[in-house]
Amino acid sequence: MDADCFLGEHLDTLPLGGAWWVGFDGQTPVCYAGLARAGKKWSLTRAGVLASHRGHGLQRRLVRARERHARRRGATQVSSYTHAGNYPSANTLISCGYRLTKHWRSGGSTFLTWSKDFA
């Protein structure tokens, strides 16, 4: 991975204080993530990292950037969900201090909800 890979803050601002982040390797976008607001509880929304750039901690950096953004705006909790078999994303959330709070099914798929409370 190119040494100048960085996260670009707030590509576009979402209504009610949400935001998008995009990470670049030079001029090429290689990762993205969104954050949505629902009062004092925020949600980590869509996220992705190109296969060629996985294994470098970009997803963890995106989680941390979104947490900082939410905390600065008064969030008391951040949550996210993963498909039950998405072990890399689940492990990233666990390593960032999230706990499993719900297990649910929809449209034939199983999902896991993860939450983190801020003191």
Buried (B, 14 or more C-beta within 10 A) or exposed (E): EEEEBEBEEBEEEBEEBBBBBBBBBEEEEBBBBBBBBEEEBBBBBEBBBBEEBBEBEBBBBBBEBBBEBBEEBEBEBBBBBBEBEBEEBBEBBEEBBBEEEEEEEEEEEEBBBBBBEBE
